[in-house]
């Protein structure tokens, strides 16, 4: 198939870092029609506000949205305030407890504010799926449910595994993919994005659009980003994440902590540099340039996106100071009474460790310093005075004991 330069470029951008684009030939035809008519395509991404903050793993699909947005297409940021009341069963081996309306509203308030750090707010359509889901009512829900079979629903991997294992599946869980699919009908989407764990739900959207006489959407799935450990997907529960609302110094240092191999995957999925620029940088590293240079560049790009260029520069200098054993310019000031006070108790009261037992574990691991000197004695008691206490590479406090 012969493609114009603009359509070929749009296809290349669509495929960058993607897991699957289905069906690709239909997407090409949509791009060609858009070019011929000058009508932007409607690109949909739905996120359920299940937590108040999002991490950079969530921004993989947001980055793709921004790339398509920059091509001139209309992106729709859909907040699933209705579907969250059901609870997405994707990847679950048990029924997911739904959130309360109050929890959902509180979380939704921060979602778009954070997403707008990636998307262009002036070119983004914000919608809530309660707009059309609440008015659907019981009659409409029954009519919608009639458009999909139980046999098709049981093709879903997590449902199938739970059924074979004798684990419970609540009827309301079948409604989740139906309601997410109905979102595509309501929005008349041309393309829906999601993680690889959302493939089934996205395909339901295609089916329902056909049932309602619409041209079916294409689907674009993006891989789940590995976290700081390079093994498990990024998750707050696994503590291998970078929150996009974290301070600049912490964000910068966390990016620098990833492995060299993981760095290139992050470049593909998180950077806005072109694939040609990334390939050139990789060639320089393979030619002998220090890979840390590439990692610093990535850390500065990500930190700049969520803070500012000045904050990224300051974070780089802060990291250099800490690497040399220096103390950051701004650290927490903590006043404690009860001197002499055991070092583990100092760590706990200064919020440098969650408990005294964790404080002792940090000391055993050589991760605690007082005035730059490593602490090795867990029985150490600090007399009255002022001390700079450091835990690991990034936690500092100036503690005054009386």
C-alpha positions as CSV (number, residue, x, y, z in Angstrom):
1,X,0.0,0.0,0.0
2,X,1.4,3.4,-1.0
3,X,1.1,5.9,1.7
4,X,1.6,9.7,1.7
5,X,4.4,11.1,3.8
6,X,2.1,12.4,6.4
7,X,0.1,9.1,6.7
8,X,3.3,7.1,6.8
9,X,4.7,9.4,9.5
10,X,1.4,9.1,11.5
11,X,1.5,5.3,11.3
12,X,5.2,5.3,12.4
13,X,4.3,7.4,15.4
14,X,1.3,5.3,16.2
15,X,3.4,2.1,16.3
16,X,6.3,3.5,18.3
17,X,6.6,1.4,21.4
18,X,3.2,-0.1,20.9
19,X,2.3,-3.7,21.7
20,X,-0.5,-4.1,19.2
21,X,-2.4,-1.9,16.7
22,X,-5.6,-3.6,15.6
23,X,-6.6,-3.7,12.8
24,X,-3.6,-1.8,11.3
25,X,-5.1,-1.6,7.8
26,X,-8.3,0.0,9.2
27,X,-6.2,2.6,11.1
28,X,-4.4,3.4,7.9
29,X,-7.7,3.9,6.1
30,X,-8.9,6.2,8.9
31,X,-5.7,8.3,8.6
32,X,-6.1,8.5,4.9
33,X,-9.7,9.7,5.2
34,X,-8.7,12.2,7.8
35,X,-6.0,13.6,5.5
36,X,-8.3,13.8,2.6
37,X,-11.2,15.5,4.5
38,X,-9.2,17.5,7.0
39,X,-11.4,16.0,9.8
40,X,-9.4,15.0,12.9
41,X,-9.9,11.5,14.3
42,X,-11.3,11.0,17.7
43,X,-8.8,9.3,20.0
44,X,-10.1,8.0,23.4
45,X,-8.3,7.1,26.6
46,X,-10.3,6.1,29.7
47,X,-8.8,6.1,33.2
48,X,-10.6,5.1,36.3
49,X,-9.8,7.3,39.3
50,X,-9.0,4.4,41.6
51,X,-6.2,6.3,43.4
52,X,-5.6,10.0,44.0
53,X,-2.2,10.1,42.1
54,X,-0.8,8.7,38.9
55,X,2.8,7.5,38.4
56,X,4.9,7.7,35.2
57,X,3.8,4.2,34.3
58,X,0.4,5.6,33.6
59,X,1.9,8.3,31.3
60,X,3.0,5.7,28.7
61,X,-0.5,5.9,27.1
62,X,-0.7,9.6,27.9
63,X,2.5,10.1,25.9
64,X,1.0,8.3,22.9
65,X,-2.1,10.5,23.2
66,X,0.1,13.6,23.1
67,X,2.0,12.3,20.0
68,X,-1.4,11.8,18.2
69,X,-2.6,15.1,19.5
70,X,0.4,16.8,18.0
71,X,-0.6,15.3,14.7
72,X,-3.8,17.3,14.9
73,X,-6.2,14.7,16.1
74,X,-8.9,15.2,18.8
75,X,-8.0,13.4,22.1
76,X,-10.7,12.6,24.6
77,X,-9.5,12.1,28.2
78,X,-12.3,10.1,29.7
79,X,-12.6,9.9,33.5
80,X,-14.4,6.7,34.4
81,X,-16.4,8.0,37.4
82,X,-19.2,5.5,36.6
83,X,-17.1,2.5,35.7
84,X,-15.1,2.9,38.9
85,X,-18.2,2.2,40.9
86,X,-18.2,-1.3,39.3
87,X,-14.5,-2.0,39.6
88,X,-12.3,-3.2,36.8
89,X,-11.7,-6.9,37.1
90,X,-8.7,-6.8,34.7
91,X,-5.9,-9.0,35.9
92,X,-7.7,-9.9,39.1
93,X,-8.1,-13.3,40.6
94,X,-10.8,-12.1,42.9
95,X,-13.7,-9.6,42.9
96,X,-12.4,-6.0,43.1
97,X,-14.2,-4.0,45.8
98,X,-15.8,-0.9,44.2
99,X,-14.9,2.6,45.6
100,X,-17.5,4.9,47.1
101,X,-18.8,7.9,45.2
102,X,-16.9,10.2,47.7
103,X,-13.6,8.4,47.0
104,X,-14.1,8.5,43.3
105,X,-14.9,12.3,43.3
106,X,-11.9,13.0,45.5
107,X,-9.5,11.1,43.2
108,X,-11.0,12.5,40.0
109,X,-10.3,16.0,41.1
110,X,-6.5,15.4,40.7
111,X,-6.5,13.2,37.7
112,X,-6.9,15.6,34.8
113,X,-4.6,18.2,36.5
114,X,-1.8,15.6,36.5
115,X,-2.6,14.3,33.0
116,X,-2.4,17.9,31.7
117,X,1.3,17.8,32.5
118,X,1.5,15.5,29.4
119,X,-1.5,16.5,27.3
120,X,-2.1,19.9,25.7
121,X,-5.1,21.1,27.9
122,X,-6.4,23.4,25.2
123,X,-6.7,20.6,22.7
124,X,-8.1,17.9,25.1
125,X,-11.8,17.0,25.5
126,X,-12.5,16.0,29.1
127,X,-15.5,13.7,29.6
128,X,-17.0,11.7,32.5
129,X,-18.7,8.4,31.6
130,X,-21.5,9.1,34.1
131,X,-22.8,11.6,31.5
132,X,-24.4,8.7,29.5
133,X,-24.1,5.8,31.9
134,X,-26.3,7.2,34.6
135,X,-29.2,8.0,32.2
136,X,-29.0,4.5,30.7
137,X,-31.1,3.2,33.6
138,X,-32.1,-0.4,34.2
139,X,-33.9,-0.9,30.9
140,X,-31.0,0.5,28.9
141,X,-28.6,-1.7,30.9
142,X,-30.6,-4.8,30.0
143,X,-30.7,-3.8,26.4
144,X,-27.0,-3.3,26.4
145,X,-26.3,-6.6,28.1
146,X,-28.3,-8.3,25.3
147,X,-25.7,-7.3,22.8
148,X,-22.9,-9.5,24.2
149,X,-22.9,-13.2,25.0
150,X,-21.8,-15.0,28.1
151,X,-19.6,-17.3,25.9
152,X,-17.8,-14.3,24.6
153,X,-17.4,-12.9,28.0
154,X,-15.9,-16.1,29.3
155,X,-13.2,-15.9,26.6
156,X,-11.6,-13.2,28.8
157,X,-8.5,-14.7,30.3
158,X,-9.0,-13.7,34.0
159,X,-12.7,-14.7,34.0
160,X,-11.8,-18.1,32.4
161,X,-9.0,-18.8,34.9
162,X,-11.2,-17.9,37.9
163,X,-14.0,-20.0,36.6
164,X,-11.8,-23.0,36.1
165,X,-10.3,-22.5,39.6
166,X,-13.7,-22.4,41.2
167,X,-13.2,-18.7,42.3
168,X,-16.2,-16.5,42.4
169,X,-17.1,-14.1,39.6
170,X,-19.8,-11.6,40.5
171,X,-22.4,-10.7,37.8
172,X,-21.6,-7.0,38.1
173,X,-18.0,-7.7,36.8
174,X,-19.5,-8.7,33.5
175,X,-20.9,-5.2,33.3
176,X,-17.5,-3.5,33.4
177,X,-16.3,-4.3,29.9
178,X,-19.8,-3.7,28.6
179,X,-19.9,-0.2,30.1
180,X,-16.3,0.6,29.0
181,X,-17.3,-0.5,25.5
182,X,-20.4,1.6,25.6
183,X,-18.2,4.6,26.2
184,X,-16.8,4.1,22.7
185,X,-20.3,4.2,21.3
186,X,-21.2,7.4,23.2
187,X,-18.0,9.1,22.1
188,X,-17.9,7.7,18.5
189,X,-14.2,7.0,19.0
190,X,-12.0,6.1,16.0
191,X,-9.2,4.8,18.2
192,X,-9.0,3.7,21.8
193,X,-5.8,3.4,23.8
194,X,-5.0,1.2,26.8
195,X,-2.5,-1.0,28.4
196,X,-2.1,-4.6,27.3
197,X,-4.3,-5.7,30.2
198,X,-7.2,-3.7,28.6
199,X,-7.2,-5.5,25.2
200,X,-10.4,-7.5,25.9
201,X,-12.3,-4.4,27.1
202,X,-11.2,-2.4,24.0
203,X,-12.3,-5.2,21.7
204,X,-15.8,-5.1,23.4
205,X,-15.9,-1.5,22.3
206,X,-15.4,-2.4,18.7
207,X,-18.1,-5.0,18.9
208,X,-20.6,-2.7,20.5
209,X,-20.0,0.1,18.0
210,X,-20.9,-2.4,15.2
211,X,-24.0,-3.4,17.1
212,X,-25.1,0.3,17.3
213,X,-24.4,0.8,13.6
214,X,-21.1,2.7,14.0
215,X,-17.8,2.2,12.2
216,X,-15.7,0.2,14.8
217,X,-12.8,1.8,16.5
218,X,-9.3,0.6,16.1
219,X,-7.4,-0.3,19.3
220,X,-3.8,0.5,20.3
221,X,-2.4,-1.3,23.3
222,X,0.8,0.0,25.0
223,X,3.0,-2.2,27.2
224,X,3.0,-2.0,31.0
225,X,6.1,-0.1,32.0
226,X,8.6,-1.9,34.2
227,X,9.3,-0.2,37.5
228,X,12.6,0.9,39.0
229,X,13.6,-2.7,39.6
230,X,13.3,-3.5,35.9
231,X,11.3,-6.7,36.6
232,X,7.8,-6.0,37.9
233,X,5.4,-3.5,36.3
234,X,5.5,-0.1,37.9
235,X,3.2,-0.1,40.9
236,X,2.8,1.8,44.2
237,X,2.2,-1.5,46.0
238,X,5.6,-2.8,44.8
239,X,7.3,0.5,45.7
240,X,9.1,0.6,42.4
241,X,7.3,3.7,41.0
242,X,7.9,7.4,40.3
243,X,4.9,9.5,41.2
244,X,4.5,12.4,38.8
245,X,3.7,14.7,41.8
246,X,7.0,13.7,43.6
247,X,9.5,16.5,44.1
248,X,12.0,17.2,41.4
249,X,15.1,15.9,43.3
250,X,13.5,12.6,44.1
251,X,12.2,12.1,40.6
252,X,15.6,12.9,39.1
253,X,17.4,10.6,41.4
254,X,15.0,7.7,40.9
255,X,15.4,7.9,37.1
256,X,19.2,7.7,37.5
257,X,18.8,4.6,39.7
258,X,17.4,2.4,36.8
259,X,19.6,0.0,34.9
260,X,21.3,0.8,31.6
261,X,19.1,-1.8,29.8
262,X,15.9,-0.4,31.2
263,X,16.9,3.1,30.3
264,X,16.5,2.4,26.6
265,X,13.0,1.0,27.1
266,X,12.1,4.1,29.1
267,X,13.5,6.2,26.3
268,X,11.1,4.5,23.8
269,X,8.0,4.7,26.0
270,X,8.6,7.9,27.9
271,X,10.8,10.3,25.9
272,X,9.6,12.7,23.4
273,X,12.8,12.5,21.4
274,X,12.5,11.0,18.0
275,X,13.5,7.4,17.4
276,X,16.3,8.7,15.2
277,X,17.6,10.8,18.0
278,X,17.4,7.9,20.4
279,X,19.2,5.6,17.9
280,X,22.0,8.1,17.5
281,X,22.4,8.5,21.3
282,X,22.5,4.7,21.7
283,X,25.2,4.5,19.0
284,X,27.3,7.0,20.9
285,X,27.0,4.9,24.0
286,X,28.0,1.8,22.2
287,X,30.9,3.7,20.8
288,X,32.3,4.4,24.2
289,X,30.4,7.4,25.6
290,X,29.4,7.0,29.3
291,X,25.9,5.6,29.5
292,X,25.3,7.9,32.5
293,X,25.2,10.8,30.1
294,X,22.2,9.3,28.4
295,X,20.5,8.5,31.7
296,X,21.1,12.1,33.0
297,X,19.5,13.4,29.8
298,X,16.5,11.2,30.3
299,X,16.2,12.2,34.0
300,X,16.3,15.8,33.0
301,X,13.7,15.4,30.3
302,X,11.2,13.6,32.6
303,X,11.9,16.0,35.5
304,X,11.4,19.0,33.2
305,X,8.1,17.7,32.0
306,X,6.6,17.4,35.4
307,X,8.4,20.4,37.0
308,X,10.5,22.8,35.0
309,X,13.9,23.0,33.3
310,X,15.2,25.1,36.2
311,X,14.0,22.4,38.7
312,X,15.7,19.7,36.6
313,X,19.0,21.6,36.6
314,X,18.8,22.1,40.3
315,X,18.0,18.4,40.8
316,X,21.0,17.4,38.8
317,X,23.2,19.6,41.0
318,X,21.6,18.3,44.1
319,X,22.4,14.7,42.9
320,X,26.0,15.7,42.3
321,X,26.3,17.2,45.7
322,X,24.9,14.0,47.4
323,X,27.1,11.7,45.3
324,X,30.1,13.6,46.6
325,X,28.8,13.3,50.2
326,X,27.6,16.8,50.3
327,X,24.4,17.9,52.0
328,X,21.5,19.4,50.0
329,X,20.9,23.2,50.4
330,X,17.4,22.6,51.8
331,X,16.8,19.8,54.3
332,X,14.1,19.2,57.0
333,X,14.8,20.8,60.4
334,X,13.7,18.6,63.3
335,X,13.8,19.3,67.0
336,X,13.6,16.4,69.4
337,X,13.7,16.2,73.2
338,X,14.9,13.5,75.5
339,X,18.6,13.5,75.0
340,X,20.5,11.2,75.0
341,X,18.3,9.5,72.5
342,X,18.9,6.1,70.8
343,X,19.8,6.4,67.1
344,X,16.9,4.2,65.9
345,X,14.5,6.3,67.9
346,X,16.0,9.4,66.3
347,X,15.4,8.0,62.8
348,X,11.8,7.2,63.7
349,X,11.0,10.6,65.3
350,X,12.7,12.4,62.4
351,X,10.6,10.5,59.9
352,X,13.7,9.0,58.3
353,X,12.4,5.5,59.1
354,X,8.9,4.2,59.7
355,X,9.8,2.3,62.9
356,X,12.8,1.7,65.2
357,X,13.1,-1.9,63.9
358,X,13.4,-0.6,60.3
359,X,15.9,2.0,61.6
360,X,18.0,-0.8,63.1
361,X,17.8,-2.7,59.8
362,X,19.1,0.4,57.9
363,X,22.0,0.7,60.4
364,X,22.8,-3.0,59.9
365,X,22.9,-2.3,56.1
366,X,25.3,0.6,56.5
367,X,22.7,3.1,55.2
368,X,22.7,5.6,58.1
369,X,25.2,8.5,58.5
370,X,25.6,11.1,61.1
371,X,27.6,14.2,60.0
372,X,28.8,12.1,57.0
373,X,30.1,9.3,59.3
374,X,28.5,5.8,58.8
375,X,26.7,4.5,61.9
376,X,27.5,0.9,62.8
377,X,26.5,0.7,66.4
378,X,22.7,0.3,66.9
379,X,23.1,1.0,70.7
380,X,24.5,4.5,69.9
381,X,22.8,7.3,71.9
382,X,23.1,10.9,70.7
383,X,23.6,13.5,73.4
384,X,22.2,17.0,73.1
385,X,23.4,18.9,70.1
386,X,22.7,19.4,66.3
387,X,23.4,16.6,63.8
388,X,22.9,16.1,60.0
389,X,21.3,12.6,59.8
390,X,21.3,10.9,56.4
391,X,19.5,7.7,55.4
392,X,20.5,6.2,52.0
393,X,21.3,8.7,49.3
394,X,18.2,10.9,49.4
395,X,16.9,11.3,52.9
396,X,18.4,14.0,55.1
397,X,17.3,15.9,58.3
398,X,19.1,18.4,60.5
399,X,18.2,17.1,64.0
400,X,18.6,19.3,67.1
401,X,18.4,17.3,70.3
402,X,17.7,18.8,73.7
